[in-house]
Amino acid sequence: MSVTLVDSNVVLDFLTEDEEWFDWSSAMLEQAGSAGEVAINPIIYAEVSTRYATIEQLDDALSANYYLRAHLPWEAAFLAGKAFAQYRKRTGTKRSPWPDFYIGAHASVAGMTLLTRDPRRYRAYFPKLRLISP
């Protein structure tokens, strides 16, 4: 069974019924759910939490009946650090947030597909990662 890690931008598109991205994001979430498990990790949970006043509201929105709560492996921390170091070497500045590197590394080391609408950085730093993106 396949597991798809869902980037926070897709989750938020769905939950906020984003005018531009809701249709695409909801269709991709449905396809991912039909193909296997749909997962989030603590970083994605934290990014989505900014929209909610209480943890209960957040847990209702991110139902554990739909979203697998995937733990972050230590190997992902190592890979995220290496990818971020490569990014810093290429750009010389810190313009990209750490969470993106951790999300990409997590999907990579766990053998998951990543559902995102922002594939550029993931493709650059995790070239073997399977992506679902526009």
C-alpha positions in Angstrom: 0.0 0.0 0.0 1.4 3.4 -0.9 1.7 6.3 1.5 1.4 9.9 0.4 2.8 12.6 2.7 0.7 15.8 2.1 2.4 19.1 2.2 0.7 21.8 4.4 -0.1 24.0 1.4 -2.4 21.2 0.0 -4.0 20.6 3.4 -4.6 24.3 3.8 -6.0 24.7 0.3 -8.5 22.0 1.2 -9.4 23.2 4.7 -9.7 26.9 3.7 -11.4 26.1 0.4 -8.9 28.3 -1.3 -10.4 29.9 -4.4 -7.5 29.1 -6.7 -6.3 25.7 -5.4 -9.3 24.0 -3.7 -10.4 21.9 -6.7 -7.0 20.6 -7.5 -6.0 19.9 -3.9 -9.2 18.2 -3.0 -9.0 16.0 -6.1 -5.4 15.1 -5.3 -6.3 14.3 -1.7 -9.1 12.0 -2.9 -6.8 10.2 -5.3 -4.1 9.8 -2.7 -6.7 8.4 -0.3 -7.9 5.9 -2.9 -4.4 4.8 -3.7 -3.3 4.2 -0.1 -2.7 6.1 3.1 -2.6 9.9 3.4 0.0 11.1 6.0 1.0 14.2 7.8 3.9 14.7 10.2 4.5 17.0 13.2 5.9 19.7 11.0 2.9 19.8 8.7 0.6 19.6 11.8 2.4 22.6 13.2 2.2 24.6 10.0 -1.6 23.9 9.7 -2.1 24.7 13.4 -1.6 28.4 12.9 -5.2 28.5 11.5 -6.8 27.1 14.6 -7.4 28.5 18.1 -7.4 25.1 19.9 -5.8 21.7 19.5 -9.3 20.2 19.5 -10.3 22.2 16.4 -7.1 21.3 14.7 -7.5 17.6 15.5 -11.1 17.8 14.1 -9.8 19.3 10.9 -6.9 16.8 10.6 -8.9 13.7 11.5 -6.8 10.8 12.6 -9.4 8.7 10.7 -8.1 10.1 7.4 -4.6 11.4 8.1 -1.9 8.9 9.2 0.2 10.6 11.9 3.7 9.7 10.7 6.6 10.0 13.0 9.8 11.8 11.9 12.7 9.4 11.5 16.2 10.4 12.7 17.5 9.7 9.2 15.2 12.5 7.9 16.8 15.0 10.3 20.2 14.1 8.9 19.1 14.3 5.2 17.3 17.6 5.9 20.5 19.0 7.3 22.5 17.9 4.3 20.0 19.3 1.9 19.9 22.6 3.8 23.7 22.8 3.8 23.7 22.3 0.0 21.0 25.0 -0.4 23.1 27.4 1.7 26.2 26.6 -0.4 24.3 27.3 -3.6 22.5 30.4 -2.5 24.7 31.8 0.3 21.6 33.0 2.3 18.8 31.5 4.3 15.7 32.4 2.3 14.0 29.0 2.4 12.4 27.7 5.6 13.8 24.6 7.3 10.4 22.8 7.4 10.4 22.3 3.6 13.7 20.4 3.8 12.5 18.3 6.7 9.3 17.4 4.9 11.2 16.5 1.7 13.7 14.4 3.7 10.9 12.6 5.6 9.1 11.6 2.4 12.5 10.5 0.9 13.8 8.3 3.7 10.3 6.8 4.4 9.7 6.0 0.7 6.6 8.1 0.6 5.2 10.1 -2.3 4.9 13.8 -1.6 1.8 15.7 -2.6 2.6 19.4 -2.9 1.8 22.3 -5.2 5.3 23.8 -4.7 7.6 21.1 -6.2 10.6 23.3 -7.3 12.7 23.0 -4.1 11.8 19.4 -3.6 12.9 18.5 -7.1 16.2 20.4 -6.7 17.2 18.9 -3.3 15.4 15.5 -3.4 15.7 14.4 -7.1 14.6 10.8 -6.4 11.5 11.8 -4.4 8.2 10.9 -6.1 6.0 14.0 -6.3 2.4 14.7 -7.1 2.2 18.4 -8.2 0.6 20.6 -10.7 
